[in-house]
Amino acid sequence: MNPAVQPWHDVTATAGERASALLGVLTLPEKLAQLGSYWERPANDSVQASDDGARYDSGGDVAPMQHAFDEARRPFSTAVRHGLGQLTRVFGTGPVAPHEGVAALNKAQEQIVASSRFGIPAIAHEECLTGFTAYGATVFPAAIAWGATFDPDLVRRMAASIGADMRSVGVHQGLSPLLDVVRDYRWGRVEETVGEDPYLVGVLGTAYVQGLQSAGIIATLKHFAGYPASKAGRNHAPVSIGPRELADVILVPFEMAVREGGARSVMNSYSDIDGLPAAASVELLTSTLRDRWGFEGTVVSDYWAVAFLDLMHRVTSDRAASGATALRAGIDVELPDADAYARLVPLVESGQLDETVVDRAALRVLTQKAELGLLDADWEPFPSTTDPTAISLDSPDNRRLAREVAEKAIVLVANDGTLPLDPAREQRVAVIGPTADQARSFLGCYSFPNHVMIHHSVDDLGVSVPSLVESVRHALPDASITYAQGVPVVEPDPSGIDAAVEAASEADVVVLAVGDIAALFGRGTSGEGCDAEDLRLPGLQGQLVDAVLGTGTPVVLVLITGRPYALGAYADRCAAIVQAFLPGEEGGTAIARVLTGAVNPSGHLPVGLPKLPGGQPYTYLAPTLGQHSDGISNLDPTPLFPFGHGLSYTTFSYDDLRLSSPTMPTDGEVTVSVRVTNTGQREGEDVVQLYLSDEVAQVTRPTRTLIGFGRVHLEPEASADLEFDVDAERTVFTGADLRRVVEPGHIILAAGHSSADLCVQAGMELTGPERIVDKPVLTTPVRVRVNTRS
C-alpha cells in the first residue's frame, strides 16, 4: 500500500474527513494505541536536603503513588507495536539541552512511525504553566502572579512566547493553563491558579489559551472540575460542594476558555464530587463539556487518574474496568502511560465495552493529529531547515517579557511613605530573610528547576536567577547593604535570628523577605501536595518577623509566596508591605525596581490577604452570612487586605459613574461608564474594577461579584473614561430549579480600587420576564479613552 495516495494524506479534505478515513482501516489494537502515551523516565533514587530545609529527591516519585504505577510500565518497543497516541515529556523529564531533546524526540517519532502500519506519529506534550518546563527555558511568574496583573493582553503575549519555544523543538501540546478557582488558601496548588474570582480566572486563562494556541500548541484546561474545593484544602481530598457553587464558580472559567478561547484539550480532575470521581462523570465530561458547551477537542486524563478509579476511589473492580468507565465518561487519552486502555481488547471482544466508544475517542485523537499536520505525507518531526543547536529557550526577549509580567504583578499592599527607597541616597539597608538569597523561592513548583532539577541538583537551575539581595545591591549602588538569613524557609533553626536583629538595629531601613519555596508533595511549602495546616508563615519565619520588627527600624516586609499568608500580627508595625507571588527568574530584579521606584507598582491582589491564620471558610465571593455578622459569631472572616487591593506611588480617584439607562430589559444591555483620574505626582497604572450586587434573588448570592475590569495608564492629572458593555446575561446565576436564570429586580453596579473599596455606584432595574439562559454572555467588553490633561 502506498501511503502517499491514501485519503488521510489529502490536505484538501477536512481534518475530520481525513481522520475518519484512517479510523476505518485501523484494527482494534491500533485504535486503542492512539488513546495511550509513553513516558520514558528514570527509576527512583534517594532523598537529599538543601540548606533551606526543603527536601529534594534525586529521582523520587514525581506524582502520587508513581511507584504503584511503575509496575505497569512496558518497554518502548512493546508500547509502540501498534502505534502510539502521545509521547510524555521528552524534554521535561530530565536536564537535556534543546538539541538533545530534539534528537530524542526525533528518534522516538521515527520508531513510532515505523511501528505503525500507516506511519502515524505521536503528539508530544509538555508542561508549560510557568513557561516551557524544560532545561534552560525561561521561568515566567507563576499563574497566581498573572492574576495580580489583571492584564489579559500581557498574559496572551507571554503564552504566545512560551508556545513558540515549544513548537521550535517539535512539541504539540501544553498541559496548561490551570483554571481552578481558589476556594481555600491552604491548598498547595493556590500558586498554580489565577486567583479566587471566576471572572478573573476565566479572562486571563482564556488569554493564555489564545496565546499558546496562536503558536500552534494545543492548550489543555485543567483540572476539570472541582479540584480546588477539596475539604480542608488537602490535595485530592473529597469535594462536597453544591451544584450552584460548581456551576457559578468552578465551571465558569472552563466554559469561557472553551467558548471564547477555543481550547482544544481538557484534563480531568482527580477529585470526586459528592462521591462521583470526575474521571467517571458522563455529566461533566460529555453532557456539560461537549453537549452544552460544544467542545470538540480531546479530553486527556490527569496522570494516572484512570487507575485511581480502582486504586483510590474504588468505584471499579480492576484496571480494565477503570479504563472502560473513563472511556465511556469521555476521557479520550490516558496519560502518562497506556495502562488501563491497553487492557480493553478483551472487554470489547466480549461485548462488555462497545467498540463505538473506542472509535469516538480515536476519531478525536486522529482529528487533532490531522489538524497538527501529523497525517500529512511530508510530515517531519523537526524542520530540517532549522539547526537545533542554535535554539535558545531563554532568549533576551523572553527575559524582558518575564520581567514585565513580574513587575506588573507585584502588589504594593501598604506603605507609610518609606517606599520608594531613593537609589541616590547613602543609606544603610539590611536585607534579611530566607527568600532574599534563595533564588528557587521565585519559581513555581511547575518550573523546571523546582519540578525536575531538584531530582538532579539543588544548585543548577538551568537559567540565571538573580537573588533579591543581589538585585537590591545593584539597584542601590550608593547604599551600604548587609545580609542576614535569620531563619531557613522551613527548618526550625532559630540560630540566625540574633544576627538578623543586629543587622536590623544598625540599619536605616530593613528589607525583610519571607515566604515559600515551591516543590512537590511535601518537599516544599507551596505547590502540588504542599498543603498548609494554617496560614502562618512557614517554619520560624513569623518569629523572625516579630524579632526584626521589635528593633524599631522601619521594615519593608516583602512576601515571596505561592499563597496568601495571615499578616494580622505584623501589618500595623510594618513601614510597607510588598506582595510578590512567585515572580519567576526576573523576580529579584522586578522587586528591586519596585522598591526603588524605577517601577511604579500596579499589581492588585487576585486573592485576599487574611488577618487570622485559621483556614478561611469563604473567599470574597460570600453571601451575607459568609461575611462578618456582628453578634452571630465571634469569628470575623474579613480579610486584612481584600481581593483586588493594590496601591501605587501615585493616587487615583473615581467619579462620574453613569449608566446609559436606569433600566435594562432581561434580554438587553447597558453601558456603564466611570472616570478615573491620576491625582498624584507621577505616572502610573490602575486597575478599574466593576462589581455587581444583586439586592434580592431567589437563592443566596455573593454580596458582590467582579463582572469587568480594565487596566489604564495615566500621566499625572490625566483622566480616562472606561466604558463597560454589560449584557443582562452577566447577571445570570443558577436558580432554585438549578437552571441558569436572568431575574428581574434591583441591582447595583459599583466601581473602585478593590472588592471592599468601591468609590462610585449606581442602582438600576432589570425589567421584563425571567429568562432561562443555557449559554449566557460570559464577558464584559471594556473600552478605555484617555482624556487630554486640562
C-alpha positions in Angstrom: 0.0 0.0 0.0 1.4 3.4 -1.0 0.7 5.8 1.9 1.2 8.8 -0.3 -2.1 8.2 -2.1 -4.2 7.4 0.9 -7.2 9.7 1.7 -5.9 10.6 5.2 -3.0 12.3 3.4 -5.3 14.5 1.4 -4.7 18.0 2.7 -7.7 19.4 0.7 -10.1 17.3 2.8 -11.2 18.4 6.3 -9.4 17.1 9.4 -12.5 15.1 10.3 -12.7 13.5 6.9 -9.1 12.5 7.0 -9.4 11.1 10.5 -12.5 9.1 9.6 -10.8 7.6 6.6 -7.8 6.5 8.7 -10.0 5.2 11.5 -11.8 3.0 9.1 -8.7 0.9 8.3 -7.4 0.6 11.9 -7.7 -2.6 13.9 -9.0 -2.5 17.5 -5.5 -2.7 19.0 -4.4 0.1 16.6 -7.3 2.3 17.7 -6.5 1.7 21.4 -2.9 2.5 20.8 -3.9 6.0 19.7 -5.5 6.5 23.1 -2.4 6.0 25.2 1.0 7.5 25.8 4.5 6.5 26.8 6.8 8.1 29.4 10.5 7.3 29.4 11.6 8.2 33.0 14.3 7.2 35.4 14.0 4.8 38.3 13.5 6.1 41.8 16.6 7.0 43.8 17.0 8.8 47.1 16.1 12.0 49.0 18.5 14.8 49.9 18.1 18.0 51.8 19.2 21.5 51.0 20.3 24.3 53.3 16.9 25.9 53.2 15.3 22.9 55.0 13.3 21.7 52.0 13.6 18.1 50.9 14.6 17.2 47.3 14.5 13.9 45.6 17.3 12.8 43.3 14.9 10.7 41.3 11.9 10.1 43.6 8.2 9.9 42.6 7.1 12.9 40.6 3.4 12.2 41.2 1.3 10.5 43.9 1.8 6.7 44.1 4.0 6.7 41.0 5.7 3.6 42.3 2.4 1.7 42.2 2.0 2.5 38.5 5.6 1.7 37.5 4.6 -1.9 37.7 2.6 -1.5 34.6 5.4 0.1 32.6 6.2 -1.6 29.3 9.3 -1.4 27.1 9.0 1.2 24.4 9.1 -1.4 21.6 6.1 -3.1 23.2 4.2 0.2 23.8 4.5 1.3 20.2 4.0 -2.0 18.4 0.5 -0.9 17.2 1.4 2.8 17.1 1.1 5.4 19.8 -1.1 8.4 20.6 1.2 10.6 22.7 4.7 11.0 24.0 5.0 12.2 27.6 7.5 14.9 28.5 10.6 14.1 26.3 12.0 17.5 27.3 10.5 17.8 30.8 11.7 14.6 32.5 15.5 15.3 32.7 18.0 18.1 32.1 18.5 17.8 28.4 19.7 20.6 26.2 17.3 21.6 23.4 19.3 19.8 20.7 19.4 16.7 22.8 15.7 16.8 23.4 15.1 17.3 19.6 17.3 14.2 18.9 15.4 12.1 21.4 12.0 13.2 20.1 13.1 12.6 16.5 14.3 9.1 17.4 11.1 8.2 19.3 8.9 9.5 16.4 10.9 7.5 13.9 10.3 4.3 15.9 6.6 5.1 16.3 6.1 5.8 12.6 8.0 2.7 11.7 5.9 0.6 14.1 2.6 1.9 12.8 1.2 0.3 9.7 0.1 3.7 8.4 3.0 5.7 9.8 1.1 7.8 12.3 3.3 10.0 14.5 2.6 10.8 18.2 1.5 14.0 19.8 4.3 15.2 22.1 3.1 17.0 25.2 4.9 19.0 27.9 4.1 21.1 31.0 4.2 24.9 30.5 2.4 26.7 33.3 5.4 28.9 34.3 7.0 28.6 30.9 8.1 25.6 28.9 9.1 23.1 31.6 12.5 22.2 30.0 16.1 22.7 31.0 17.3 26.2 30.2 13.9 27.5 29.4 12.6 30.8 30.7 10.8 30.6 34.0 7.9 33.1 33.9 6.0 34.1 37.1 3.5 31.6 38.5 -0.1 31.8 37.5 -1.2 33.5 40.7 1.1 36.3 39.6 -0.7 36.5 36.2 -3.8 37.1 38.3 -2.2 40.0 40.0 -1.5 41.8 36.7 -5.2 41.9 35.7 -3.7 42.2 32.2 -5.0 39.7 29.6 -3.0 41.2 26.8 0.2 40.6 28.7 -0.7 37.1 29.6 -1.6 36.4 25.9 1.8 37.7 24.8 3.6 35.6 27.5 1.7 32.4 26.4 2.5 33.0 22.7 6.2 33.3 23.6 6.0 30.0 25.6 4.2 28.3 22.7 6.7 29.5 20.1 9.6 27.9 22.1 7.7 24.7 22.4 6.9 24.5 18.7 10.5 25.3 17.9 11.6 21.9 19.3 8.7 19.8 18.0 6.2 19.8 20.9 2.5 19.9 20.1 0.5 20.1 23.3 0.9 22.0 26.6 -0.7 20.8 29.8 -1.8 24.4 30.8 -3.5 26.6 31.9 -4.9 25.6 35.3 -8.4 27.2 35.6 -9.2 26.1 39.1 -10.7 28.9 41.2 -9.2 29.3 44.7 -11.6 28.2 47.4 -9.2 27.5 50.4 -5.9 29.3 50.7 -4.3 26.3 52.5 -4.4 24.3 49.3 -0.9 23.8 48.0 -1.8 24.5 44.4 -3.0 28.0 45.0 0.2 29.2 43.3 -0.9 27.5 40.1 -4.3 29.2 40.0 -5.0 32.7 38.7 -7.0 33.7 41.8 -10.2 33.4 43.7 -12.6 35.1 41.3 -14.0 33.0 38.3 -14.2 36.0 36.0 -10.6 37.0 36.6 -9.5 33.3 36.2 -11.6 33.0 33.1 -10.5 36.1 31.3 -6.8 35.6 32.0 -7.0 31.8 31.4 -8.7 32.4 28.1 -6.0 34.9 27.1 -3.4 32.2 27.9 -5.2 29.7 25.7 -5.4 32.1 22.8 -1.7 33.0 23.1 -0.5 29.4 23.4 -2.7 28.2 20.5 -1.6 31.1 18.3 1.8 29.5 18.3 0.4 26.1 17.2 0.4 24.5 20.6 -2.8 22.7 21.9 -3.8 24.3 25.2 -5.1 21.9 27.9 -7.5 23.2 30.5 -7.2 21.7 33.9 -8.4 20.4 36.3 -12.0 19.7 35.2 -13.5 20.1 37.7 -13.9 20.8 41.4 -10.2 20.1 42.4 -9.7 23.4 44.4 -12.7 22.8 46.6 -11.3 19.8 48.4 -12.1 19.5 52.1 -9.6 21.4 54.3 -7.6 22.3 51.2 -6.0 18.9 51.1 -4.7 17.6 47.8 -7.0 15.0 46.3 -9.4 15.2 49.2 -13.1 14.7 48.5 -15.2 17.6 47.2 -18.6 18.3 48.7 -19.7 21.5 47.0 -23.3 22.0 45.9 -24.5 22.3 42.3 -24.6 26.1 42.4 -21.1 26.6 43.5 -20.0 24.1 40.9 -21.9 25.9 38.2 -21.4 29.6 39.2 -17.8 29.5 40.4 -15.9 26.3 39.4 -17.2 25.8 35.9 -17.3 29.4 34.6 -13.6 29.7 33.6 -13.6 26.4 31.8 -16.7 27.4 29.8 -15.1 30.8 29.0 -11.9 29.1 27.7 -13.9 26.7 25.6 -16.5 29.0 24.2 -14.4 32.2 24.0 -10.9 30.8 23.7 -11.4 27.7 21.5 -9.4 25.5 23.8 -8.5 22.2 22.1 -8.0 19.9 25.1 -9.2 19.4 28.7 -7.7 17.4 31.5 -9.9 15.8 34.2 -9.7 16.5 37.9 -8.5 13.8 40.3 -11.4 14.8 42.6 -14.6 13.1 43.4 -17.6 15.4 43.8 -20.2 14.2 46.1 -18.8 10.7 45.7 -18.5 10.6 41.9 -15.0 10.9 40.5 -14.6 13.4 37.7 -12.9 10.8 35.6 -16.1 8.7 35.7 -18.5 11.6 35.2 -20.5 11.5 32.0 -22.3 14.6 33.2 -19.1 16.6 33.4 -17.0 15.2 30.5 -19.7 14.7 28.0 -23.1 16.3 28.9 -21.6 19.6 30.1 -18.4 19.9 28.2 -19.5 18.6 24.8 -23.3 18.7 24.6 -23.8 22.1 26.4 -20.6 24.0 25.5 -19.8 22.5 22.1 -16.3 21.3 22.9 -14.8 19.3 20.0 -11.2 18.6 21.2 -9.7 15.8 23.2 -10.1 15.1 26.9 -6.9 13.7 28.5 -6.5 12.1 31.9 -4.5 13.7 34.6 -1.5 11.4 35.2 -2.8 8.0 36.4 -6.3 9.4 37.1 -7.8 6.4 35.3 -6.0 4.0 37.6 -7.1 6.0 40.6 -10.7 4.8 39.9 -9.9 1.3 41.2 -6.8 2.2 43.4 -8.2 5.1 45.3 -11.8 5.9 44.5 -12.7 2.2 44.5 -15.6 2.7 42.1 -14.3 0.0 39.8 -13.0 -3.5 40.5 -9.9 -3.6 38.4 -7.8 -1.6 35.9 -9.6 -2.7 32.8 -12.9 -1.7 34.3 -11.4 1.7 35.2 -10.5 2.1 31.5 -13.9 1.2 30.3 -15.6 3.6 32.8 -13.3 6.5 32.0 -13.6 6.0 28.2 -17.4 5.9 28.5 -17.4 9.0 30.6 -15.4 10.9 27.9 -11.7 10.6 28.6 -10.1 10.1 25.2 -6.4 9.7 26.1 -4.8 8.0 29.1 -1.7 9.8 30.5 1.1 9.5 31.2 1.3 5.8 30.0 -1.1 3.4 28.4 -2.2 1.1 31.2 -6.0 0.7 31.6 -6.7 1.5 28.0 -4.2 -1.1 26.9 -6.3 -3.8 28.6 -9.5 -3.1 26.8 -9.4 -5.5 23.9 -10.9 -8.4 25.8 -13.8 -6.2 27.1 -14.6 -5.1 23.5 -14.3 -8.6 22.2 -16.6 -9.9 24.9 -19.2 -7.2 24.3 -18.7 -5.5 27.7 -17.5 -2.4 26.0 -19.0 -1.1 22.8 -16.3 -0.5 20.1 -18.1 2.6 19.1 -16.9 4.2 22.4 -13.3 3.4 21.3 -14.0 4.8 17.8 -15.4 8.0 19.3 -12.2 8.7 21.2 -9.8 7.5 18.4 -11.6 9.8 15.9 -11.0 12.8 18.2 -7.3 12.0 18.6 -6.8 11.4 14.8 -8.7 14.6 14.0 -6.2 16.5 16.2 -3.3 14.8 14.5 -4.7 15.9 11.2 -5.1 19.5 12.4 -1.5 19.4 13.6 -0.2 18.1 10.2 0.8 14.8 11.6 -1.1 12.9 8.9 0.5 14.8 6.1 2.6 12.7 3.8 5.5 15.0 4.1 5.4 15.4 7.8 8.8 15.5 9.6 9.3 15.6 13.4 11.6 18.7 13.3 12.1 21.2 10.5 15.1 20.1 8.5 16.0 23.8 7.8 16.5 24.5 11.5 19.7 23.9 13.4 18.6 22.6 16.9 21.9 23.5 18.4 21.1 27.2 17.7 17.8 27.1 19.7 17.7 29.3 22.8 14.8 28.7 25.2 15.7 31.7 27.4 16.2 34.5 24.9 16.7 38.2 25.9 13.1 38.8 24.6 11.8 36.1 26.9 13.6 37.5 29.9 12.3 41.1 29.2 8.8 39.7 29.0 9.3 37.7 32.2 10.4 40.9 33.9 7.4 42.8 32.6 5.0 40.2 33.9 6.8 40.2 37.3 6.8 44.0 37.6 3.1 44.3 36.7 2.2 41.5 39.2 4.0 43.0 42.3 1.4 44.4 44.7 2.2 47.3 47.0 -0.1 46.3 49.9 0.8 49.0 52.4 3.1 52.0 52.5 3.7 54.8 55.1 5.9 56.7 52.7 9.0 54.7 53.3 8.9 53.4 49.7 10.3 54.0 47.2 13.8 53.8 48.5 16.0 56.6 47.0 18.8 55.0 44.9 20.8 58.2 45.1 20.9 58.3 48.9 23.7 56.9 51.0 21.8 54.7 53.4 22.3 51.5 55.5 20.0 48.8 54.2 19.7 45.4 55.9 18.3 42.7 53.6 17.1 40.0 55.8 15.2 36.7 55.4 15.4 33.3 53.9 13.8 34.2 50.5 16.2 37.1 50.0 19.1 34.9 48.9 17.2 31.8 47.7 16.6 32.0 44.0 14.3 29.0 44.0 11.8 30.9 46.1 11.0 33.0 43.0 10.0 29.9 41.0 6.8 27.9 40.9 6.5 24.2 41.6 6.0 23.5 37.9 9.1 25.4 36.9 11.8 23.1 35.6 14.3 23.9 38.4 11.8 23.1 41.2 9.9 20.4 39.3 12.7 18.4 37.7 16.2 19.7 38.5 15.7 19.0 42.2 15.9 15.4 41.3 19.4 16.0 39.9 20.9 19.1 41.6 19.9 21.7 44.2 22.4 24.2 42.7 21.9 24.0 38.9 18.8 26.0 37.9 19.5 25.9 34.1 18.8 29.6 33.9 20.1 32.7 35.6 18.0 33.8 38.6 19.4 36.8 40.4 18.6 36.8 44.1 16.8 39.7 45.8 19.9 40.7 47.8 21.9 40.8 44.5 19.2 42.8 42.9 19.0 45.3 45.8 22.8 45.8 45.7 22.5 46.6 42.0 19.5 48.9 42.4 21.0 50.8 45.4 24.6 51.4 44.3 25.3 54.1 47.0 23.8 52.2 49.9 25.6 50.0 52.4 23.9 46.6 52.1 24.2 43.9 54.7 22.5 40.5 54.5 21.4 38.0 57.2 19.2 35.0 56.6 17.7 34.9 60.0 16.0 31.5 59.7 15.6 28.9 56.9 12.3 28.7 54.9 11.3 25.5 56.6 13.9 24.1 59.0 13.1 25.2 62.7 16.5 26.7 63.3 16.5 30.0 65.2 20.2 30.3 65.5 20.4 33.2 62.9 17.8 35.4 64.5 20.2 37.3 66.7 22.4 38.2 63.7 19.4 39.4 61.8 18.3 41.6 64.8 21.8 43.1 65.0 21.8 43.8 61.3 18.3 45.4 61.5 19.3 47.5 64.5 22.3 49.0 62.7 20.3 49.8 59.5 18.3 52.8 58.4 15.7 50.5 56.8 15.1 46.8 56.6 14.0 44.8 53.5 12.7 41.6 55.1 12.0 38.9 52.6 10.0 35.9 53.8 7.8 33.3 52.1 7.8 30.0 50.3 9.9 27.6 48.4 7.8 25.6 45.9 8.2 21.9 45.3 6.1 18.8 45.1 4.3 16.5 47.6 5.6 17.9 50.9 9.1 18.7 49.8 8.4 22.5 50.0 5.9 24.9 51.4 3.9 25.6 48.3 3.0 23.6 45.3 1.2 20.3 44.4 0.8 18.2 47.6 2.3 21.0 49.8 -0.8 21.9 51.6 -0.7 24.1 54.8 -2.2 23.3 58.2 -2.9 27.0 58.6 -1.9 30.4 57.1 1.0 31.2 59.4 4.3 31.9 57.7 6.2 28.7 57.2 8.8 27.5 59.7 10.1 30.1 62.1 9.6 33.0 59.7 6.9 34.5 61.9 9.3 34.5 64.8 11.9 36.3 62.6 9.4 38.9 61.5 8.5 39.6 65.2 12.1 39.9 66.2 13.1 42.3 63.4 10.0 44.5 63.9 11.0 44.7 67.6 14.1 46.7 66.7 12.1 49.7 65.7 13.9 50.1 62.4 11.5 50.7 59.5 10.7 47.4 58.0 9.6 46.8 54.4 8.1 43.3 54.5 8.4 41.5 51.2 6.3 38.4 50.8 7.6 36.0 48.1 4.9 33.4 48.3 2.6 31.0 46.4 -0.4 31.6 48.6 -1.6 34.4 50.9 -0.4 34.3 54.5 -2.0 35.8 57.6 -0.5 39.2 58.3 -2.6 40.5 61.2 0.2 40.0 63.7 2.6 42.2 61.7 0.8 44.6 59.3 0.4 47.6 61.6 4.1 47.5 62.6 5.5 47.4 59.0 6.5 50.6 57.2 5.5 48.9 53.9 4.3 45.5 52.7 5.0 44.2 49.2 3.5 41.0 47.9 5.3 39.2 45.1 3.6 35.9 44.1 6.4 33.6 42.9 7.7 36.2 40.3 9.9 34.0 38.2 13.5 34.2 37.1 13.4 38.0 36.8 11.7 38.3 40.2 14.6 39.7 42.1 15.2 42.4 39.6 11.5 43.3 39.4 11.1 43.5 43.2 14.2 45.7 43.5 12.9 48.0 40.7 9.6 48.4 42.6 11.4 49.0 45.9 13.4 51.8 44.4 10.7 53.4 42.4 12.1 52.5 39.0 8.8 50.8 38.5 5.6 52.2 39.9 3.7 49.2 41.3 0.4 48.4 39.7 -0.5 44.8 40.7 -3.7 44.0 42.5 -4.4 41.1 44.8 -6.0 38.1 43.0 -6.7 36.6 46.5 -7.3 38.3 49.8 -4.6 38.5 52.4 -6.1 37.2 55.6 -5.9 38.7 59.0 -6.0 35.4 61.0 -4.2 32.2 60.3 -7.2 29.8 60.5 -8.5 28.3 57.3 -10.9 30.8 55.7 -14.4 29.4 55.1 -15.0 31.7 52.2 -13.2 33.9 49.7 -14.6 37.3 48.9 -17.4 35.6 47.0 -19.5 35.1 50.0 -23.2 35.7 50.7 -24.2 37.9 53.7 -24.0 35.1 56.3 -20.5 34.3 55.0 -19.3 37.8 55.8 -18.7 39.2 59.2 -22.0 39.1 61.2 -21.8 41.1 64.4 -23.3 39.2 67.3 -23.9 36.0 65.3 -20.4 34.5 65.5 -17.3 35.6 67.4 -15.2 34.9 64.4 -14.6 37.6 61.8 -13.5 36.3 58.3 -12.9 39.7 56.9 -9.5 39.8 55.2 -6.9 42.2 56.3 -6.4 43.3 52.6 -9.3 42.4 50.2 -9.4 40.8 46.7 -8.5 43.5 44.1 -6.5 45.6 46.5 -3.3 47.3 45.3 -1.5 50.6 46.0 0.7 52.8 43.8 3.3 55.5 44.2 0.6 57.8 42.8 -3.1 58.1 43.7 -6.2 57.6 41.7 -9.7 59.0 42.2 -13.0 57.7 40.7 -16.1 59.7 39.8 -18.9 60.2 37.3 -20.2 56.7 37.2 -23.1 56.7 34.7 -25.5 54.2 33.2 -26.7 54.6 29.7 -30.2 53.8 31.1 -31.7 53.4 34.6 -33.4 50.2 33.4 -32.3 47.2 31.4 -34.6 44.5 30.0 -33.7 41.0 31.0 -32.6 40.5 27.3 -30.9 43.9 27.0 -27.6 45.7 27.6 -26.4 48.8 29.4 -23.2 50.8 29.1 -21.6 51.7 32.4 -19.0 54.5 32.3 -16.7 55.7 35.0 -13.9 58.2 35.1 -10.6 57.6 36.8 -8.0 60.4 37.4 -4.4 60.2 38.4 -4.3 62.7 41.3 -0.7 62.1 42.2 2.7 63.4 41.1 3.9 60.6 38.8 2.6 58.4 36.0 1.1 55.1 37.0 -1.3 52.3 36.1 -4.6 51.4 37.8 -7.0 48.5 37.5 -10.5 49.8 37.4 -12.8 47.0 38.8 -16.6 46.8 38.2 -18.7 44.8 40.6 -22.3 43.7 40.6 -24.6 43.2 43.6 -28.0 41.6 43.4 -30.2 43.0 46.1 -32.8 40.3 46.2 -32.7 36.9 44.5 -34.4 33.5 44.7 -31.3 32.0 46.1 -28.5 33.5 48.3 -25.9 35.3 46.2 -22.4 36.8 46.9 -22.7 40.3 48.3 -20.7 41.4 45.2 -19.2 39.8 42.2 -16.5 41.1 39.8 -18.0 41.4 36.3 -15.5 43.5 34.5 -12.1 45.3 34.8 -9.8 47.5 32.7 -6.2 48.4 33.2 -5.3 52.1 32.4 -2.0 54.0 32.2 -2.3 57.7 33.2 0.1 60.6 33.4 -0.2 62.9 36.5 -3.5 64.8 36.5 -4.7 62.9 33.4 -8.0 61.1 33.4 -9.7 58.3 31.5 -13.2 57.2 30.8 -13.8 53.5 30.9 -17.0 52.1 29.3 -18.2 48.7 30.2 -20.8 47.0 28.0 -22.9 45.0 30.5 -25.3 42.5 29.0 -28.2 41.4 31.1 -26.9 37.9 30.9 -23.9 39.0 33.0 -26.3 38.9 36.0 -27.1 35.2 35.4 -27.0 32.7 38.2 -28.1 29.2 39.0 -31.6 29.5 40.3 -33.8 27.4 42.7 -34.5 24.8 40.0 -30.8 24.6 39.0 -31.3 26.3 35.7 -29.4 29.5 34.7 -31.7 32.4 35.2 -31.7 36.2 34.4 -34.1 37.5 37.0 -35.8 40.9 37.1 -35.1 43.1 40.1 -32.8 45.8 41.5 -29.1 45.5 41.0 -26.2 47.8 42.0 -23.2 48.4 39.8 -20.1 49.8 41.5 -16.5 50.6 40.5 -13.5 51.1 42.6 -10.0 50.1 43.8 -10.9 46.7 45.2 -13.8 44.5 46.2 -14.0 46.4 49.5 -13.2 49.9 48.2 -16.0 50.8 45.8 -15.9 54.5 45.3 -18.9 55.1 43.0 -22.0 53.1 42.3 -25.4 53.3 40.7 -28.6 51.3 41.0 -30.7 50.0 38.2 -33.7 47.9 37.5 -33.7 44.7 35.5 -37.2 44.7 33.8 -39.2 42.2 31.9 -39.8 38.4 32.3 -37.5 36.0 34.0 -35.3 34.3 31.4 -33.7 30.9 31.4 -30.3 31.1 29.6 -28.3 28.0 28.8 -25.3 29.7 27.2 -25.1 33.2 28.6 -22.8 36.0 27.6 -19.6 35.4 29.6 -17.6 38.6 29.2 -17.9 42.4 29.8 -16.1 44.3 27.0 -14.4 47.5 28.2 -13.1 50.5 26.2 -10.6 53.0 27.6 -10.5 56.6 26.4 -7.7 58.6 27.9 -8.5 62.3 28.1 -6.2 65.2 27.4 -4.9 66.8 30.6 -6.6 70.1 31.5 
